[in-house]
Amino acid sequence: DLGEIAQLVEISLPQVGIVTNVGPTHLERLGTMERIAQAKSELPRALPPADQGGVAILNADDPLVQA
C-alpha cells in the first residue's frame, strides 16, 4: 500500500536504499504500475540526505525506476 515503505523506513532508519525494478508483483494491491513506482519511490525519498550518510542506489535501466 502507498505509505507502507515510508512507514517502514521511519521504523528501521536505513542509511542505504536500493530499488532494482518496478514490476507487476504488487499490481493486485496497488492497481497500476505507476502506483507501484510511486510506492517504491518512498524509499529513496525517506532516506537521510547524502551529507548525513544517506545513499540511494537506483537501477537507471528501468524507466519506471528513473521516473
N, CA, C and O atoms as a Tripos MOL2 file, in Angstrom:
@<TRIPOS>MOLECULE
protein
  268   267    67     0     0
PROTEIN
NO_CHARGES

@<TRIPOS>ATOM
      1 N           0.8320   -1.1880    0.0000 N.3       1 ASP1
      2 CA          0.0000    0.0000    0.0000 C.3       1 ASP1
      3 C           0.8750    1.2500    0.0000 C.2       1 ASP1
      4 O           2.0010    1.2380    0.4970 O.2       1 ASP1
      5 N           0.3410    2.3130   -0.5610 N.am      2 LEU2
      6 CA          1.0890    3.5660   -0.5430 C.3       2 LEU2
      7 C           1.3210    3.9880    0.9010 C.2       2 LEU2
      8 O           0.4200    3.8950    1.7340 O.2       2 LEU2
      9 N           2.5160    4.4440    1.1900 N.am      3 GLY3
     10 CA          2.8770    4.8680    2.5360 C.3       3 GLY3
     11 C           3.5250    3.7820    3.3660 C.2       3 GLY3
     12 O           4.1350    4.0760    4.3940 O.2       3 GLY3
     13 N           3.4060    2.5300    2.9440 N.am      4 GLU4
     14 CA          3.9440    1.4190    3.7310 C.3       4 GLU4
     15 C           5.4710    1.4520    3.7940 C.2       4 GLU4
     16 O           6.0480    1.2640    4.8640 O.2       4 GLU4
     17 N           6.1220    1.6880    2.6700 N.am      5 ILE5
     18 CA          7.5860    1.7360    2.6650 C.3       5 ILE5
     19 C           8.0760    2.9090    3.5050 C.2       5 ILE5
     20 O           9.0190    2.7570    4.2820 O.2       5 ILE5
     21 N           7.4580    4.0630    3.3640 N.am      6 ALA6
     22 CA          7.8520    5.2320    4.1640 C.3       6 ALA6
     23 C           7.7200    4.9380    5.6530 C.2       6 ALA6
     24 O           8.5660    5.3440    6.4500 O.2       6 ALA6
     25 N           6.6640    4.2380    6.0220 N.am      7 GLN7
     26 CA          6.4540    3.8820    7.4270 C.3       7 GLN7
     27 C           7.5490    2.9270    7.9130 C.2       7 GLN7
     28 O           8.0550    3.0850    9.0240 O.2       7 GLN7
     29 N           7.9120    1.9520    7.1000 N.am      8 LEU8
     30 CA          8.9670    1.0120    7.4830 C.3       8 LEU8
     31 C          10.3230    1.7010    7.5930 C.2       8 LEU8
     32 O          11.1320    1.3440    8.4500 O.2       8 LEU8
     33 N          10.5740    2.6830    6.7370 N.am      9 VAL9
     34 CA         11.8270    3.4410    6.8090 C.3       9 VAL9
     35 C          11.8850    4.2350    8.1100 C.2       9 VAL9
     36 O          12.9490    4.3400    8.7190 O.2       9 VAL9
     37 N          10.7730    4.7850    8.5370 N.am     10 GLU10
     38 CA         10.7380    5.5150    9.8130 C.3      10 GLU10
     39 C          11.0860    4.6080   10.9830 C.2      10 GLU10
     40 O          11.7030    5.0480   11.9520 O.2      10 GLU10
     41 N          10.6930    3.3470   10.8940 N.am     11 ILE11
     42 CA         10.9660    2.3890   11.9670 C.3      11 ILE11
     43 C          12.4160    1.9210   11.9360 C.2      11 ILE11
     44 O          13.0850    1.8890   12.9690 O.2      11 ILE11
     45 N          12.9040    1.5570   10.7420 N.am     12 SER12
     46 CA         14.2240    0.9250   10.6360 C.3      12 SER12
     47 C          15.3830    1.9060   10.4450 C.2      12 SER12
     48 O          16.5320    1.5600   10.7180 O.2      12 SER12
     49 N          15.0950    3.1290    9.9810 N.am     13 LEU13
     50 CA         16.1020    4.1760    9.7870 C.3      13 LEU13
     51 C          17.3190    3.7230    8.9690 C.2      13 LEU13
     52 O          18.4500    3.8580    9.4350 O.2      13 LEU13
     53 N          17.1090    3.1890    7.7630 N.am     14 PRO14
     54 CA         18.2550    2.7580    6.9530 C.3      14 PRO14
     55 C          19.0530    3.9490    6.4350 C.2      14 PRO14
     56 O          18.5300    5.0540    6.2940 O.2      14 PRO14
     57 N          20.3100    3.7030    6.1600 N.am     15 GLN15
     58 CA         21.1800    4.7010    5.5440 C.3      15 GLN15
     59 C          21.2600    4.4940    4.0320 C.2      15 GLN15
     60 O          21.5430    5.4300    3.2850 O.2      15 GLN15
     61 N          21.0100    3.2560    3.5860 N.am     16 VAL16
     62 CA         21.1290    2.8900    2.1770 C.3      16 VAL16
     63 C          19.8320    2.2500    1.7170 C.2      16 VAL16
     64 O          19.2420    1.4420    2.4340 O.2      16 VAL16
     65 N          19.3880    2.6110    0.5170 N.am     17 GLY17
     66 CA         18.2020    2.0010   -0.0750 C.3      17 GLY17
     67 C          18.4720    1.6450   -1.5210 C.2      17 GLY17
     68 O          19.1300    2.4020   -2.2360 O.2      17 GLY17
     69 N          17.9660    0.4870   -1.9650 N.am     18 ILE18
     70 CA         18.1740    0.0210   -3.3320 C.3      18 ILE18
     71 C          16.8220   -0.2570   -3.9690 C.2      18 ILE18
     72 O          15.9970   -0.9720   -3.4010 O.2      18 ILE18
     73 N          16.5980    0.3080   -5.1440 N.am     19 VAL19
     74 CA         15.4020   -0.0020   -5.9320 C.3      19 VAL19
     75 C          15.9030   -0.5830   -7.2480 C.2      19 VAL19
     76 O          16.4770    0.1310   -8.0700 O.2      19 VAL19
     77 N          15.6850   -1.8910   -7.4460 N.am     20 THR20
     78 CA         16.2020   -2.5660   -8.6350 C.3      20 THR20
     79 C          15.2400   -2.5230   -9.8070 C.2      20 THR20
     80 O          15.6690   -2.4440  -10.9590 O.2      20 THR20
     81 N          13.9370   -2.5740   -9.5280 N.am     21 ASN21
     82 CA         12.9730   -2.5310  -10.6270 C.3      21 ASN21
     83 C          11.5870   -2.1870  -10.1120 C.2      21 ASN21
     84 O          11.3200   -2.1990   -8.9100 O.2      21 ASN21
     85 N          10.7200   -1.8820  -11.0580 N.am     22 VAL22
     86 CA          9.2990   -1.7060  -10.7800 C.3      22 VAL22
     87 C           8.5970   -2.7160  -11.6690 C.2      22 VAL22
     88 O           8.5760   -2.5670  -12.8910 O.2      22 VAL22
     89 N           8.0250   -3.7360  -11.0630 N.am     23 GLY23
     90 CA          7.3490   -4.7870  -11.8150 C.3      23 GLY23
     91 C           5.9400   -4.9960  -11.3000 C.2      23 GLY23
     92 O           5.5200   -4.3490  -10.3400 O.2      23 GLY23
     93 N           5.2080   -5.9000  -11.9350 N.am     24 PRO24
     94 CA          3.7920   -6.1000  -11.6100 C.3      24 PRO24
     95 C           3.5310   -6.9370  -10.3550 C.2      24 PRO24
     96 O           2.3950   -7.3520  -10.1230 O.2      24 PRO24
     97 N           4.5470   -7.1900   -9.5530 N.am     25 THR25
     98 CA          4.3930   -8.0550   -8.3860 C.3      25 THR25
     99 C           3.2740   -7.6050   -7.4530 C.2      25 THR25
    100 O           2.5350   -8.4460   -6.9420 O.2      25 THR25
    101 N           3.1310   -6.3260   -7.2210 N.am     26 HIS26
    102 CA          2.1360   -5.8170   -6.2690 C.3      26 HIS26
    103 C           0.9440   -5.1670   -6.9690 C.2      26 HIS26
    104 O           0.2410   -4.3440   -6.3830 O.2      26 HIS26
    105 N           0.7290   -5.5380   -8.2050 N.am     27 LEU27
    106 CA         -0.3400   -4.9340   -9.0010 C.3      27 LEU27
    107 C          -1.7130   -5.1300   -8.3660 C.2      27 LEU27
    108 O          -2.5570   -4.2360   -8.4240 O.2      27 LEU27
    109 N          -1.9390   -6.2920   -7.7610 N.am     28 GLU28
    110 CA         -3.2460   -6.5520   -7.1440 C.3      28 GLU28
    111 C          -3.5190   -5.6280   -5.9620 C.2      28 GLU28
    112 O          -4.6770   -5.3350   -5.6630 O.2      28 GLU28
    113 N          -2.4700   -5.1670   -5.2890 N.am     29 ARG29
    114 CA         -2.6480   -4.2770   -4.1350 C.3      29 ARG29
    115 C          -2.6660   -2.8070   -4.5220 C.2      29 ARG29
    116 O          -3.3910   -2.0120   -3.9240 O.2      29 ARG29
    117 N          -1.8650   -2.4430   -5.5290 N.am     30 LEU30
    118 CA         -1.7130   -1.0260   -5.8600 C.3      30 LEU30
    119 C          -2.4390   -0.6050   -7.1320 C.2      30 LEU30
    120 O          -2.6430    0.5880   -7.3540 O.2      30 LEU30
    121 N          -2.8310   -1.5560   -7.9640 N.am     31 GLY31
    122 CA         -3.6940   -1.2470   -9.0980 C.3      31 GLY31
    123 C          -3.0320   -0.8830  -10.4070 C.2      31 GLY31
    124 O          -3.4870   -1.3310  -11.4600 O.2      31 GLY31
    125 N          -1.9660   -0.0810  -10.3830 N.am     32 THR32
    126 CA         -1.2950    0.3200  -11.6230 C.3      32 THR32
    127 C           0.2200    0.3000  -11.4180 C.2      32 THR32
    128 O           0.7160    0.3640  -10.2940 O.2      32 THR32
    129 N           0.9280    0.2110  -12.5250 N.am     33 MET33
    130 CA          2.3900    0.2510  -12.4580 C.3      33 MET33
    131 C           2.8630    1.6040  -11.9280 C.2      33 MET33
    132 O           3.8730    1.6810  -11.2280 O.2      33 MET33
    133 N           2.1430    2.6550  -12.2580 N.am     34 GLU34
    134 CA          2.5200    3.9870  -11.7780 C.3      34 GLU34
    135 C           2.4240    4.0650  -10.2550 C.2      34 GLU34
    136 O           3.2700    4.6860   -9.6110 O.2      34 GLU34
    137 N           1.4050    3.4420   -9.6830 N.am     35 ARG35
    138 CA          1.2680    3.4400   -8.2170 C.3      35 ARG35
    139 C           2.3510    2.5790   -7.5710 C.2      35 ARG35
    140 O           2.8190    2.8900   -6.4760 O.2      35 ARG35
    141 N           2.7500    1.5010   -8.2410 N.am     36 ILE36
    142 CA          3.8580    0.6870   -7.7340 C.3      36 ILE36
    143 C           5.1330    1.5270   -7.7330 C.2      36 ILE36
    144 O           5.8820    1.5210   -6.7570 O.2      36 ILE36
    145 N           5.3790    2.2470   -8.8230 N.am     37 ALA37
    146 CA          6.5550    3.1280   -8.8930 C.3      37 ALA37
    147 C           6.4960    4.1980   -7.8060 C.2      37 ALA37
    148 O           7.5080    4.5080   -7.1780 O.2      37 ALA37
    149 N           5.3230    4.7540   -7.5900 N.am     38 GLN38
    150 CA          5.1530    5.7720   -6.5470 C.3      38 GLN38
    151 C           5.4750    5.1860   -5.1760 C.2      38 GLN38
    152 O           6.1530    5.8240   -4.3710 O.2      38 GLN38
    153 N           4.9940    3.9780   -4.9080 N.am     39 ALA39
    154 CA          5.2650    3.3350   -3.6200 C.3      39 ALA39
    155 C           6.7550    3.0800   -3.4460 C.2      39 ALA39
    156 O           7.3080    3.3390   -2.3780 O.2      39 ALA39
    157 N           7.4080    2.5740   -4.4880 N.am     40 LYS40
    158 CA          8.8400    2.2890   -4.3810 C.3      40 LYS40
    159 C           9.6630    3.5640   -4.2500 C.2      40 LYS40
    160 O          10.7530    3.5330   -3.6780 O.2      40 LYS40
    161 N           9.1690    4.6750   -4.7630 N.am     41 SER41
    162 CA          9.9030    5.9400   -4.6520 C.3      41 SER41
    163 C           9.9390    6.4500   -3.2130 C.2      41 SER41
    164 O          10.7160    7.3480   -2.8890 O.2      41 SER41
    165 N           9.1060    5.8820   -2.3600 N.am     42 GLU42
    166 CA          9.1030    6.2960   -0.9530 C.3      42 GLU42
    167 C          10.4310    5.9760   -0.2750 C.2      42 GLU42
    168 O          10.8420    6.6900    0.6400 O.2      42 GLU42
    169 N          11.1080    4.9120   -0.7110 N.am     43 LEU43
    170 CA         12.3680    4.5330   -0.0670 C.3      43 LEU43
    171 C          13.4460    5.5980   -0.2500 C.2      43 LEU43
    172 O          13.9330    6.1250    0.7510 O.2      43 LEU43
    173 N          13.8420    5.9400   -1.4680 N.am     44 PRO44
    174 CA         14.9000    6.9600   -1.5730 C.3      44 PRO44
    175 C          14.4840    8.3240   -1.0310 C.2      44 PRO44
    176 O          15.3250    9.0700   -0.5290 O.2      44 PRO44
    177 N          13.2110    8.6560   -1.1240 N.am     45 ARG45
    178 CA         12.7430    9.9490   -0.6100 C.3      45 ARG45
    179 C          12.8420   10.0320    0.9180 C.2      45 ARG45
    180 O          13.0090   11.1180    1.4740 O.2      45 ARG45
    181 N          12.7410    8.8930    1.5850 N.am     46 ALA46
    182 CA         12.7420    8.8780    3.0490 C.3      46 ALA46
    183 C          14.1330    8.7010    3.6500 C.2      46 ALA46
    184 O          14.3010    8.8200    4.8640 O.2      46 ALA46
    185 N          15.1270    8.4200    2.8170 N.am     47 LEU47
    186 CA         16.4860    8.2550    3.3320 C.3      47 LEU47
    187 C          17.0450    9.5940    3.7990 C.2      47 LEU47
    188 O          16.5900   10.6490    3.3560 O.2      47 LEU47
    189 N          18.0330    9.5520    4.6960 N.am     48 PRO48
    190 CA         18.6750   10.8030    5.0940 C.3      48 PRO48
    191 C          19.3860   11.4370    3.8940 C.2      48 PRO48
    192 O          19.7100   10.7390    2.9330 O.2      48 PRO48
    193 N          19.6280   12.7410    3.9380 N.am     49 PRO49
    194 CA         20.3800   13.3980    2.8630 C.3      49 PRO49
    195 C          21.7870   12.8020    2.7470 C.2      49 PRO49
    196 O          22.3010   12.2170    3.7000 O.2      49 PRO49
    197 N          22.3980   12.9540    1.5830 N.am     50 ALA50
    198 CA         23.7330   12.3990    1.3390 C.3      50 ALA50
    199 C          24.7550   12.9130    2.3510 C.2      50 ALA50
    200 O          25.6350   12.1610    2.7710 O.2      50 ALA50
    201 N          24.6520   14.1820    2.7470 N.am     51 ASP51
    202 CA         25.6220   14.7250    3.7010 C.3      51 ASP51
    203 C          25.4440   14.1650    5.1050 C.2      51 ASP51
    204 O          26.2540   14.4250    5.9950 O.2      51 ASP51
    205 N          24.3720   13.3900    5.2950 N.am     52 GLN52
    206 CA         24.1430   12.7110    6.5750 C.3      52 GLN52
    207 C          24.2570   11.1950    6.4130 C.2      52 GLN52
    208 O          23.8060   10.4380    7.2720 O.2      52 GLN52
    209 N          24.8610   10.7580    5.3090 N.am     53 GLY53
    210 CA         25.1270    9.3330    5.1110 C.3      53 GLY53
    211 C          24.1070    8.5740    4.2950 C.2      53 GLY53
    212 O          24.2550    7.3660    4.1080 O.2      53 GLY53
    213 N          23.0790    9.2350    3.8020 N.am     54 GLY54
    214 CA         22.0640    8.5500    3.0120 C.3      54 GLY54
    215 C          22.5440    8.2560    1.5990 C.2      54 GLY54
    216 O          23.1320    9.1130    0.9390 O.2      54 GLY54
    217 N          22.2850    7.0330    1.1420 N.am     55 VAL55
    218 CA         22.6790    6.6180   -0.2010 C.3      55 VAL55
    219 C          21.5140    5.8770   -0.8370 C.2      55 VAL55
    220 O          21.0060    4.9080   -0.2730 O.2      55 VAL55
    221 N          21.0930    6.3290   -2.0070 N.am     56 ALA56
    222 CA         20.0520    5.6410   -2.7730 C.3      56 ALA56
    223 C          20.6950    5.0540   -4.0200 C.2      56 ALA56
    224 O          21.3560    5.7620   -4.7790 O.2      56 ALA56
    225 N          20.4990    3.7600   -4.2280 N.am     57 ILE57
    226 CA         21.0100    3.0770   -5.4110 C.3      57 ILE57
    227 C          19.8030    2.7110   -6.2610 C.2      57 ILE57
    228 O          18.9470    1.9320   -5.8410 O.2      57 ILE57
    229 N          19.7440    3.2810   -7.4590 N.am     58 LEU58
    230 CA         18.5860    3.1080   -8.3340 C.3      58 LEU58
    231 C          19.0250    2.5170   -9.6670 C.2      58 LEU58
    232 O          20.0760    2.8790  -10.1950 O.2      58 LEU58
    233 N          18.2230    1.6130  -10.2090 N.am     59 ASN59
    234 CA         18.5020    0.9870  -11.4930 C.3      59 ASN59
    235 C          18.1180    1.9460  -12.6150 C.2      59 ASN59
    236 O          16.9350    2.1130  -12.9140 O.2      59 ASN59
    237 N          19.1000    2.5660  -13.2270 N.am     60 ALA60
    238 CA         18.8430    3.5390  -14.2900 C.3      60 ALA60
    239 C          18.3710    2.8780  -15.5800 C.2      60 ALA60
    240 O          17.9260    3.5720  -16.4940 O.2      60 ALA60
    241 N          18.4590    1.5470  -15.6770 N.am     61 ASP61
    242 CA         17.9940    0.8370  -16.8710 C.3      61 ASP61
    243 C          16.4920    0.5950  -16.8590 C.2      61 ASP61
    244 O          15.9250    0.2210  -17.8860 O.2      61 ASP61
    245 N          15.8390    0.7960  -15.7310 N.am     62 ASP62
    246 CA         14.3900    0.5990  -15.6330 C.3      62 ASP62
    247 C          13.7210    1.9710  -15.7130 C.2      62 ASP62
    248 O          13.8910    2.7900  -14.8100 O.2      62 ASP62
    249 N          12.9610    2.2340  -16.7830 N.am     63 PRO63
    250 CA         12.3520    3.5610  -16.9450 C.3      63 PRO63
    251 C          11.4270    3.9590  -15.8000 C.2      63 PRO63
    252 O          11.3230    5.1440  -15.4850 O.2      63 PRO63
    253 N          10.7550    3.0010  -15.1710 N.am     64 LEU64
    254 CA          9.8620    3.3480  -14.0620 C.3      64 LEU64
    255 C          10.6380    3.6600  -12.7880 C.2      64 LEU64
    256 O          10.1410    4.3910  -11.9310 O.2      64 LEU64
    257 N          11.8350    3.1240  -12.6480 N.am     65 VAL65
    258 CA         12.6760    3.4910  -11.5040 C.3      65 VAL65
    259 C          13.2280    4.8930  -11.7220 C.2      65 VAL65
    260 O          13.3400    5.6720  -10.7750 O.2      65 VAL65
    261 N          13.5720    5.2150  -12.9600 N.am     66 GLN66
    262 CA         14.0930    6.5460  -13.2850 C.3      66 GLN66
    263 C          13.0670    7.6360  -13.0280 C.2      66 GLN66
    264 O          13.4280    8.7500  -12.6490 O.2      66 GLN66
    265 N          11.7980    7.3270  -13.2290 N.am     67 ALA67
    266 CA         10.7270    8.3310  -13.1230 C.3      67 ALA67
    267 C          10.5670    8.7720  -11.7530 C.2      67 ALA67
    268 O           9.7150    9.6140  -11.4700 O.2      67 ALA67
@<TRIPOS>BOND
     1     1     2 1
     2     2     3 1
     3     3     4 2
     4     3     5 am
     5     5     6 1
     6     6     7 1
     7     7     8 2
     8     7     9 am
     9     9    10 1
    10    10    11 1
    11    11    12 2
    12    11    13 am
    13    13    14 1
    14    14    15 1
    15    15    16 2
    16    15    17 am
    17    17    18 1
    18    18    19 1
    19    19    20 2
    20    19    21 am
    21    21    22 1
    22    22    23 1
    23    23    24 2
    24    23    25 am
    25    25    26 1
    26    26    27 1
    27    27    28 2
    28    27    29 am
    29    29    30 1
    30    30    31 1
    31    31    32 2
    32    31    33 am
    33    33    34 1
    34    34    35 1
    35    35    36 2
    36    35    37 am
    37    37    38 1
    38    38    39 1
    39    39    40 2
    40    39    41 am
    41    41    42 1
    42    42    43 1
    43    43    44 2
    44    43    45 am
    45    45    46 1
    46    46    47 1
    47    47    48 2
    48    47    49 am
    49    49    50 1
    50    50    51 1
    51    51    52 2
    52    51    53 am
    53    53    54 1
    54    54    55 1
    55    55    56 2
    56    55    57 am
    57    57    58 1
    58    58    59 1
    59    59    60 2
    60    59    61 am
    61    61    62 1
    62    62    63 1
    63    63    64 2
    64    63    65 am
    65    65    66 1
    66    66    67 1
    67    67    68 2
    68    67    69 am
    69    69    70 1
    70    70    71 1
    71    71    72 2
    72    71    73 am
    73    73    74 1
    74    74    75 1
    75    75    76 2
    76    75    77 am
    77    77    78 1
    78    78    79 1
    79    79    80 2
    80    79    81 am
    81    81    82 1
    82    82    83 1
    83    83    84 2
    84    83    85 am
    85    85    86 1
    86    86    87 1
    87    87    88 2
    88    87    89 am
    89    89    90 1
    90    90    91 1
    91    91    92 2
    92    91    93 am
    93    93    94 1
    94    94    95 1
    95    95    96 2
    96    95    97 am
    97    97    98 1
    98    98    99 1
    99    99   100 2
   100    99   101 am
   101   101   102 1
   102   102   103 1
   103   103   104 2
   104   103   105 am
   105   105   106 1
   106   106   107 1
   107   107   108 2
   108   107   109 am
   109   109   110 1
   110   110   111 1
   111   111   112 2
   112   111   113 am
   113   113   114 1
   114   114   115 1
   115   115   116 2
   116   115   117 am
   117   117   118 1
   118   118   119 1
   119   119   120 2
   120   119   121 am
   121   121   122 1
   122   122   123 1
   123   123   124 2
   124   123   125 am
   125   125   126 1
   126   126   127 1
   127   127   128 2
   128   127   129 am
   129   129   130 1
   130   130   131 1
   131   131   132 2
   132   131   133 am
   133   133   134 1
   134   134   135 1
   135   135   136 2
   136   135   137 am
   137   137   138 1
   138   138   139 1
   139   139   140 2
   140   139   141 am
   141   141   142 1
   142   142   143 1
   143   143   144 2
   144   143   145 am
   145   145   146 1
   146   146   147 1
   147   147   148 2
   148   147   149 am
   149   149   150 1
   150   150   151 1
   151   151   152 2
   152   151   153 am
   153   153   154 1
   154   154   155 1
   155   155   156 2
   156   155   157 am
   157   157   158 1
   158   158   159 1
   159   159   160 2
   160   159   161 am
   161   161   162 1
   162   162   163 1
   163   163   164 2
   164   163   165 am
   165   165   166 1
   166   166   167 1
   167   167   168 2
   168   167   169 am
   169   169   170 1
   170   170   171 1
   171   171   172 2
   172   171   173 am
   173   173   174 1
   174   174   175 1
   175   175   176 2
   176   175   177 am
   177   177   178 1
   178   178   179 1
   179   179   180 2
   180   179   181 am
   181   181   182 1
   182   182   183 1
   183   183   184 2
   184   183   185 am
   185   185   186 1
   186   186   187 1
   187   187   188 2
   188   187   189 am
   189   189   190 1
   190   190   191 1
   191   191   192 2
   192   191   193 am
   193   193   194 1
   194   194   195 1
   195   195   196 2
   196   195   197 am
   197   197   198 1
   198   198   199 1
   199   199   200 2
   200   199   201 am
   201   201   202 1
   202   202   203 1
   203   203   204 2
   204   203   205 am
   205   205   206 1
   206   206   207 1
   207   207   208 2
   208   207   209 am
   209   209   210 1
   210   210   211 1
   211   211   212 2
   212   211   213 am
   213   213   214 1
   214   214   215 1
   215   215   216 2
   216   215   217 am
   217   217   218 1
   218   218   219 1
   219   219   220 2
   220   219   221 am
   221   221   222 1
   222   222   223 1
   223   223   224 2
   224   223   225 am
   225   225   226 1
   226   226   227 1
   227   227   228 2
   228   227   229 am
   229   229   230 1
   230   230   231 1
   231   231   232 2
   232   231   233 am
   233   233   234 1
   234   234   235 1
   235   235   236 2
   236   235   237 am
   237   237   238 1
   238   238   239 1
   239   239   240 2
   240   239   241 am
   241   241   242 1
   242   242   243 1
   243   243   244 2
   244   243   245 am
   245   245   246 1
   246   246   247 1
   247   247   248 2
   248   247   249 am
   249   249   250 1
   250   250   251 1
   251   251   252 2
   252   251   253 am
   253   253   254 1
   254   254   255 1
   255   255   256 2
   256   255   257 am
   257   257   258 1
   258   258   259 1
   259   259   260 2
   260   259   261 am
   261   261   262 1
   262   262   263 1
   263   263   264 2
   264   263   265 am
   265   265   266 1
   266   266   267 1
   267   267   268 2
@<TRIPOS>SUBSTRUCTURE
     1 ASP1         2 RESIDUE 1 A ASP
     2 LEU2         6 RESIDUE 1 A LEU
     3 GLY3        10 RESIDUE 1 A GLY
     4 GLU4        14 RESIDUE 1 A GLU
     5 ILE5        18 RESIDUE 1 A ILE
     6 ALA6        22 RESIDUE 1 A ALA
     7 GLN7        26 RESIDUE 1 A GLN
     8 LEU8        30 RESIDUE 1 A LEU
     9 VAL9        34 RESIDUE 1 A VAL
    10 GLU10       38 RESIDUE 1 A GLU
    11 ILE11       42 RESIDUE 1 A ILE
    12 SER12       46 RESIDUE 1 A SER
    13 LEU13       50 RESIDUE 1 A LEU
    14 PRO14       54 RESIDUE 1 A PRO
    15 GLN15       58 RESIDUE 1 A GLN
    16 VAL16       62 RESIDUE 1 A VAL
    17 GLY17       66 RESIDUE 1 A GLY
    18 ILE18       70 RESIDUE 1 A ILE
    19 VAL19       74 RESIDUE 1 A VAL
    20 THR20       78 RESIDUE 1 A THR
    21 ASN21       82 RESIDUE 1 A ASN
    22 VAL22       86 RESIDUE 1 A VAL
    23 GLY23       90 RESIDUE 1 A GLY
    24 PRO24       94 RESIDUE 1 A PRO
    25 THR25       98 RESIDUE 1 A THR
    26 HIS26      102 RESIDUE 1 A HIS
    27 LEU27      106 RESIDUE 1 A LEU
    28 GLU28      110 RESIDUE 1 A GLU
    29 ARG29      114 RESIDUE 1 A ARG
    30 LEU30      118 RESIDUE 1 A LEU
    31 GLY31      122 RESIDUE 1 A GLY
    32 THR32      126 RESIDUE 1 A THR
    33 MET33      130 RESIDUE 1 A MET
    34 GLU34      134 RESIDUE 1 A GLU
    35 ARG35      138 RESIDUE 1 A ARG
    36 ILE36      142 RESIDUE 1 A ILE
    37 ALA37      146 RESIDUE 1 A ALA
    38 GLN38      150 RESIDUE 1 A GLN
    39 ALA39      154 RESIDUE 1 A ALA
    40 LYS40      158 RESIDUE 1 A LYS
    41 SER41      162 RESIDUE 1 A SER
    42 GLU42      166 RESIDUE 1 A GLU
    43 LEU43      170 RESIDUE 1 A LEU
    44 PRO44      174 RESIDUE 1 A PRO
    45 ARG45      178 RESIDUE 1 A ARG
    46 ALA46      182 RESIDUE 1 A ALA
    47 LEU47      186 RESIDUE 1 A LEU
    48 PRO48      190 RESIDUE 1 A PRO
    49 PRO49      194 RESIDUE 1 A PRO
    50 ALA50      198 RESIDUE 1 A ALA
    51 ASP51      202 RESIDUE 1 A ASP
    52 GLN52      206 RESIDUE 1 A GLN
    53 GLY53      210 RESIDUE 1 A GLY
    54 GLY54      214 RESIDUE 1 A GLY
    55 VAL55      218 RESIDUE 1 A VAL
    56 ALA56      222 RESIDUE 1 A ALA
    57 ILE57      226 RESIDUE 1 A ILE
    58 LEU58      230 RESIDUE 1 A LEU
    59 ASN59      234 RESIDUE 1 A ASN
    60 ALA60      238 RESIDUE 1 A ALA
    61 ASP61      242 RESIDUE 1 A ASP
    62 ASP62      246 RESIDUE 1 A ASP
    63 PRO63      250 RESIDUE 1 A PRO
    64 LEU64      254 RESIDUE 1 A LEU
    65 VAL65      258 RESIDUE 1 A VAL
    66 GLN66      262 RESIDUE 1 A GLN
    67 ALA67      266 RESIDUE 1 A ALA
